[in-house]
């Protein structure tokens, strides 16, 4: 049951606080994937009284921090909250680790190479720590929720001062204080999710695009995925809190927002006091004066007819949907525990395209899942050909310790996996180019996001369907909507000429 509390007497330090032990370090609680898998009926409270302890409100005056983020938009949004809390404590941001007094690595656990990258960076931090013993070096995010990661840090990365997880970001001021004054590594990782804490400060860059988290956690337990263990069970923010945040961003002049959740389609299913789902939320957000609204990530199993009906109303709800399929084979989908078939997915795509004829679909695809045969891979290729995705994130299967797939027989040779990925990407590239060429000589609406990553003289922005557009224009157009005539359609980018500025 979701219950809210607005009493000023709530002490956030006691919110689902773990037992403190001295096993390895102060406040150490070992994360447990076994405990993280449990889905109980514990009451989730909503707290509105976040505050920085008085003795920590100015602790960062004259000091600098650096937050390095890995992974998905959820991690990026968590980093905005972490940065907001640090700035509320008096710290200022630094683009470099060299002059930072606090360095936090907000990590991703979805693939092994992401973890390896973090460990490599932690190794480089040893020099900085030796040169500045007062430097606070911390690891947070999804990697912190894994037992093997914490044990590895304890054993091999003694330069780390602080480890905390995804469920206790609101505890950062207290944890930072403990790290400053403790001679031991401070570790606080909760395997069971905490309550929902509203009103934490966020540091958003500019007012062009903003992320709004609408829910936390995932209950799908796909056999390859570590996220349900690192992010906990599904917990939805109250609709009035989400709407209030979106309205506030509208007042600040944001041009686009992205609603975030591990599975946004499951929004509201945990409410016991109201019947209110993701379609209802989108219908309300549709009426708020923000030019564009996106969402990610959706799960095909929870994509219902009401949501399709709402999205078809258009307006500020863009005609672009990220709909992860993972595989085009029903047999592979079953082993992945995706809980839908190839036929179900294609029927969903048909419904979406019937309701939104100009929709742009993107997806996630894994190749080389344990047991994937040549025939099953061909099912994925035919799925791509039929749906005609305009973009896809493609991966070779990466086993994650603690997930069911990690103990499956991985009988697909690496050279076969690489060959399948290469072929899949070739097909996707051909289709993307075909789709982009349809926009040749067309005029499209573009939200200008900034300079091109490869050429500072060129501006870059995105269409409503999330296509990247490059054009030459004055820097004053950044953060504005413009009309661009497409003059050159390439595989992954469009190039064009400025036609006019759009008044919104």
N, C-alpha and C positions, 0 to 999 in steps of 0.2 A: 504493500500500500504506500502511496506517495502522500506525504503529509508535510505541511509547511509550518514554519514557526517564525514569528517576527519579534519575539520577546528579546529585549536588549540584554537579558541576563545570560543568554547562551554563550558559553565559553568555547570558542572554536578549538582551543588546544585540547579539549576533551572529546572532540568529534571522532568517534571510532578510533581513539588513540590506542596504539599497540602497547603491549606489555614491554617494559624496558628491561633489558637484560645486559649482562656484561660478558656475553659469550665471546665476542671478538672486539667489540667497540661499544662506545656509549650509544644507547638507544638502538641497539642492533636487533632487528627482527628479520630473520632470513625469509626471503620470498619463497613461496611454495606454489608450483604449478598445480599440484594436487588440490590445494586449498582454493586456488584461483578458479578452478573449474567448477566448484560447487555453486549452485544457484539456489539460494534459500529464500525464505519469505521475510527476511529481515526488513524492518521498516527503514525507509530512506527519508531522511529529513531534509528540508530545504532551509538553508540559513541565509539571512540577509544582513548580518551584522559583522562582516569581515572588517578587521582593523589591524593596523600595524601596532605592535606593543610600543608603549611610550618610550622605553629605553632603546628601541631600534629605529625610531622615526628619523633620526639624524645621523645614524651610525655610518652612512655612506658619504657624508659630506666631504668633498674634496677627493673622493675616490671614484674609480671607474670600473665598469663591468663589461664583460664580453660574453654573449650567448651564441653558441654555435649550434645550429639546428640541422638534424638529419631526418629524412622521411617525409611523411604525408602532410597535408594541409592541417590536420589535427595537431601535429607536432608544432607546425608553424604558429598556429593559434595559441597553443600552450606557451610558446616562447614569447608571444605578445603579452600574455598574463605575467609570466616570470619577469619580463622587462618592466612591466608596469609596477609590479611590487617592488623591484629593486629601485626604480626611480622614486617611488613613494618613500623609500628609505634614505633618499638623498644621493644615490649613486647617479653618475652620468654614463652614457654609453660610449664604448670604444670600438672602433672598427678593427682594432688589432689586439692580439693577445699580449703583445710585448709590453704595453703600458697598463694592462688591466690588473686590478686588485682582486677581482672575483672573476673566475672563468667557469662557465657552466656548459657542459655538453648535453644537449637535449636529444636523446638518441632514438633510433628506430631498430626494431627487432625482426622485421618482416623477412629479411634475407641475410644470409651469413656474411656476404661481402660488405653489407652495411655495418655489421658489427666489427669486422676486421678493420675497416677504415677508422672506426672510433678508437680501437685499441692502438692502432698505429699513431693516431694523433695524441693519445694519452702518453705514449712513450716519448713523443717530442716535448711534452710539457715538463718532463723531469728537469731539463736544463733551466727552464723558467723558475721552477720551484726551488732549485738549488741557489739561483741568483737572488730570489726573493722569498725567504722562508715565510713571510706574512701573507703570501698569495694564497687565496682559497680556491682550490680546484675541485669542482663537483661534477658528478654524473647523475643525470636524471632521465626521465622518459621511459620508453618501453624496455630497453635493455636492462634497466635497473630492476624490473619485475622478474627477471630470470635468475634462478639459483646459481646456475653455472657462471653467469656473468659476475655476480657479486663475489663468488668464491675466487674467481680469476683475478678480480681487482684486489681483493684482500691479499692474495698470494704474490701477485707480480707488479702491482701498481701502487706502492706505498705512498707515492706522491699525491694520491687522491685524498682529499680531506672530508668529502661529503658525498653521500649517495642517498637519493630519495626517488620515490616512484611516481606513477601517474595519478595516484589517488590523493596525494597530500601536498599538492603545490601550495595550498593555502597556508601550510606550515613553514614555508620558506624562511620568514623572518626569525622564527625560533630556532630552526635548524642551522641557519647561518650564524646566529649568536653562539650556538653550541660548538660549531666548527671553529669559530674564532678563539674560543677560550678553552677548548678541550685539546689535550695532547694526543687523543686517539681519533681514529677515523669515526665520523658520525654517520650512522646508517639508520634510515627509517623508511622501510618499504613495507607497505601493507598489501598482503595477498588478497584480502577482501576489500572491495571498493568502499570508499567513504561516502559521506552524504554529499548533496549538491550544495555548493557554496556560491552564492550570487554576490554581485557587487565587488568582485575583485578588480583592481585597476588593470587596464590594458593599454599597451603602447602600440598604437597602430601608426604605420607610416603614411602620411598624407591623408587625403580623404577621397581617393579614387575608388579603391576596391577594399571591401571589408569582409572578414569572416565572422560568422555568427554560429556558435555551437548550439545545436538544439537538443542533443542527447549525448550520452556517454555509453560506452561499452557495446558488446555484441554477444548474442546468445546463439549464433548459428553453428559454431564449432565445425567449420569446414575442416576436413582432416589434415590439410596442409598448413593451416593458419594458426599463428601464435597469438593473434590479436585478442580473442576472447579471454585469454589467460592474462595478458598484460593490461587490458583495459577494463576488465570486469563485466558484470552483467548489465543489460540494457537499462538505463535510467534516463527518463525524459525530463527536460526542464519544463516548468509550468508554461503554458501558452502565453499567459499574460506577461511573463518575464521575457520570453523571446520577442514578442510583439513590441514591448517597451524598448528593448535594445535596438530593434530594427528601426523604430520610429526615431530614436535618438540619433542613429546614423544618418537617417534622412535629414534631420535638422542640421546635422554637421555638413551636409552637402555631398555625401558619398554617392558615387555614380553607379556602383554595382555592389551587390553583396552575394556571398556564397554561404548557404546554410550547410552546416557540417554535422556529420555523424558517421560512426562506423557502418551503420545501416539506417539511413534516414527514413526509409519506408516503414520501419518498425516504430517510428515516433508515436507516442501516446498509448501504445499497447499495454504499458505498465500502469496506466491510470486506472484506479478503481472507483473514483468518485465522479468521473465524467466520461462520456463517449466522445473522443476527440482524437482524430488521426492526422497523418501527415497531409492528406488532401485538405482537411479543414484548416490546418495551419497555412498551407500555401494559398488557400482562398482568401485568408485574411491578409497575408503579406502582399498579395496581388493588389490590394487597395491602398497600400502605402506608397508615398511619392518617392520611390527610388526607381530609376530608369530600367535597371536590369536586376533580375534575381535568378541565381543558379543554385544547384544543390549537388552534393556528393557525400557519400557514395550510396547508390541504391542497390538493393538485392532483388533479383527477378521474382523470387518467391513472394515478396511482400508488395509488389507493384500492382495495386488494385485498380479497378475500373473507375472508382471515384477520383483517384489521383489523376488518371488520364483525362477524365472529363474536366478537371480544374485546369490542368496544364494546357488543354486545348483552347481555353479562353484567351491565351496569349497575353497581350499587354506587356507588362514588365517581366512576365514569366517567359524566359527565352526558350526557343525551340531547339534546345540542345540537351541531350540526356546521356549521361555515362551509365551504361548498363553492363556490368561485368558478366561475361559468359563463362570464362575460364577454360571451357572445352566444348567442342561441338558434338561430342560423343556422349550418349546417354549412359553407356557403361562407365566411362571415366567420371562423369558427373556423379554417378552413384558412389564410386569409390572416394570421390572428394567430399561426399555428404552434402552436396549442394541442394538436394531435396527438390529438384525440378528436372524435367527431361528436356531433350533437344526439342521435342514437339511443343512442350509447354512454352519454352523460350521463344520459338518462332511464332507461336500464336500471340504471345505478348507483343512481339515486334509488329506483327500485323495490326493488332489493335492500336498501337501507338501511331503507326504510319497512317492508318485510316483516319484517326482523329486529328493528327498533326502532319499533314502531307509534306511539309517542308522541314521535317525534323532532321537533325543531324545526330547520329548515334556514334558513340565511342565505347570502348570496352577494355577489359583485361583478359589476357589469354596466357595460360601456362602450357608449355610443351614439355614432353618427356616425363609426365607424371608416372609414378611406378605402375608398370604393367601396360602402358599405352602402346598399342600395336600400330602398325602402318595404316591399317584400315581405320582405326579410331582417329589417327591424326588426319586422315583424309576427310573424316567427318568434320573436323575443325576447319579445314580449308574450304569445304563446301558451305559451311555455315558463314564464313567470312564472305564468300562470293554471293550468297543469297541475301544477307543482311546489308552488305556494302557499308561497312563501318568507315567513317571518315578519319578515324584515328584509333590507335590501340596501343596500350602498354603491353609489351610481350616479354615473357620471361622463360628461362629454363628453370624447371622445378628445382627448388632449393629446400632440402630437408631441414626442419626446425625441431630441435631436441624437445621432447615432451609432447609432440603432436602425434596422433595415430599414424599419419603417413610416414613418419620417420622410421617406423619399424616395419613398414611394408618392403617387400623385395624390390629394390630399385634395379630392374633388369634391362633398362634402356641404356645402351652404351653412350658415353658422352659425345662421341663423334656423330652418332645418330641424332642426339638432342640438338647439337649445333646445326646439323644439316636441316633439321625440321624448322628450327628458328629462322634460319636464313631463308628458306623457302616461304615460310609464313610471312616474313617481313617483305619479301618481294611482292607477294600477292597484295598485301596491305598497301604498299607503295603504289602499285599500279592502280588500284581502286581509288586511293586518295588523289592521285593526279587526274584521273577521269572526273572525279567529283569537282575538283578545283577548277578544271578547264570549263566547267559549266558557268563559272563566274566571269570568264573572260569578257571584257568590255562592259560588265555590269557595274552599277554604282551600289556600294554597300555602306552600311553604317558601321563606324569603327570607334571604339573607345580607345583613345591614345594613352598608352600606359607609360611610355618613356622612350629613351633612346634605344636603338637596336643594340643587341649585345656585341655585334661584330663591327658596327660602324656608328660612331657617335654623331655623324652628320645625318643619319637617317632615323626617323621616328618609327616606333613599332606600336601596334595596337591589335585589338581583337574584334571580330564581328560578333553578332549575336550567337552564331553557331560555333564560336570559339576558334575561328580560323585566324592564324597570325598574318597580319598585313604590315608591309613595310612601305613607307613613302617619305618623300622629302617635304619638310615643313618647319615652321618656326617652333622653337621650344615652348613658346607660350601656349601651344595647343595641347601640351601634356595635361592629362586629367580632363580633357574635353571630348565631346562627341563630334566626329566629322564625317562627311560623305567622301568616299574615295572611289574613283573609277579604276577598276582592275585592268592593268595593262599587260601583266605577265603572270600566268598561273604556273607555279612550280609544285612539286610533290607535297611539301609540307608548309610552304609559305606562298603568300600572294603579294604581288608588288603593284603599286598603283600611283595615281596622281590625285592630289587634293582637289576636290570640287568645291566644297563649301563647309563651313562650320554649322553644326546642328544646334538649334536652340532647344533646350530641354527644361 
